[in-house]
């Protein structure tokens, strides 16, 4: 981690109840860009995306 930077964390929540505590917390080694967000994809979608990248 760069000196002077606060640790960055990825918090994973159950979308069915965001009031509960996070399911997982992941310490990240570098700064997360402002506005960064994630999304959900099932394993079939991810497998297709990986296969398409490998086919290039």
KOLFI-694708 format. One record per residue: y negated, z negated, x of N, C-alpha, C in turn; residue in one letter. Coordinates in steps of 0.001 Angstrom, whole numbers, padded with zeros to 6 digits, always signed. Each point is the difference from the previous one (the first is absolute). Example, Ala and Ser with C-alpha at 12.3 -4.5 7.8 and 13.67 -1.06 7.14 Angstrom:
<gubas>
+005690-007800+013190-001190+000000-000890-001200+000000+000900A
-001050+000720-000350-001190-000060+000820-001090-000730-000770S
</gubas>
This chain:
<gubas>
+001176+000000+000840-001176+000000-000840-001240+000000+000885X
-001030+000671-000457-001232+000075+000767-000708-001352+000000X
-000592-000384+001131-000731-001266+000049-001139-000013-001023X
-000198-001137-000643-001094-000140-000958+000306+000471-001406X
+001167+000585-000231+000355+000457-001347+000895-001025-000681X
-000230-000180-001287+000851-000900-000774+001315+000700-000303X
+001073-000766-000155+001291+000619-000338-000080+000726-001347X
+000704+001105-000110+000074+000759-001240+001368-000260-000626X
+000023-000092-001315+001252-000285-000698+000226+001003-001124X
+001254+000359-000182+000426+000799-001133+000683-000960-000957X
-000483-000078-001232+000598-000862-001015+000721+000870-001013X
+001231-000363-000308+000807+000767-000953+000214-000857-001245X
-000442+000536-001146+000086-000716-001270+000962+000684-000954X
+000493-000780-000954+000772+000540-001113-001012+000504-001018X
-000041+001302-000244-000998+000588-000892+000135-000494-001441X
+001138-000560-000349+000188-000504-001354-000786-001290-000237X
-000366-000718+001090-000754-001243-000144-000791-000263+001275X
-001200+000544+000062-000833-000131+001199-000568-001403+000180X
+000157-000869-000997-000502-001376+000124+000885-000845+000910X
+001225+000405+000199+000930-000767+000841-000337+000181+001470X
+000570-000825+000824-000226+000120+001443+000663+001282+000507X
-000453+000527+001126+000594+001227+000533+001494-000154+000285X
+000732+001087-000182+001427+000009+000324+000212-000010+001509X
-000950+000619+000723+000102+000066+001460-001387+000111+000601X
-000122-000502+001223-001225+000133+000796+000397+000579+001343X
-000700+001043+000420+000314+000664+001268-001252-000034+000871X
+000112-000578+001200-001107+000001+000955-000054+001374+000663X
-001156+000633-000020-000159+001332+000567-000678-000091+001372X
+000415+000841+000937-000529-000093+001363-001386+000606+000189X
-000512+000729-000989-001310+000617+000156-000760-000051-001321X
-001267+000350+000066-000880-000043-001155+000427+001025-001054X
-000109-000399-001261+000281+000893-001117-001329+000618-000441X
-000083+001322-000111-001264+000639-000398-000456-000444-001392X
-001310-000130-000185-000565-000358-001293+000427+001035-001037X
+000417-000464-001163+000400+000904-001060+001452+000434+000056X
+000735-000432+001020+001415+000363+000103+000756-000634-001160X
+000907+000731-000581+000833-000534-001069+001395+000616+000095X
+000904-000574-000707+001369+000491+000018+000426+000472-001378X
+001212+000469-000063+000557+000424-001274+001515-000176+000053X
+000612+000109-001132+001440-000193-000110+000696+001349-000116X
+001118+000117+000672+000855+001177-000158+001447-000473+000057X
+000836+000557-000866+001411-000398+000029+000709+000685+001174X
+001234-000409+000244+000729+000499+001177+000266+001511-000066X
+000161+000541-001198+000248+001439-000123-001229+000784+000468X
-001173-000419-000441-001237+000662+000405-000201-000103+001506X
+000240-001183+000562-000154-000188+001443+000999+000845+000781X
+001246+000047-000460+001022+000816+000674-000404+001479+000008X
-000530+000502-001112-000450+001398-000065-001160+000253+000961X
-000937-000934+000068-001142+000158+000909+000444+000011+001454X
+000935-000874+000355+000514-000035+001377+000721+001299+000313X
+000825+000484-000927+000742+001252+000223-000964+001171+000165X
-001088+000034-000780-000972+001084+000109-000692-000044+001353X
-000313-001177+000505-000644-000128+001313+000943+000445+001105X
+001250-000342-000119+000978+000378+001032+000270+001510+000005X
-000163+000644-001149+000264+001434-000120-001106+000854+000628X
-001128-000590+000278-001124+000765+000556+000241+000395+001428X
</gubas>
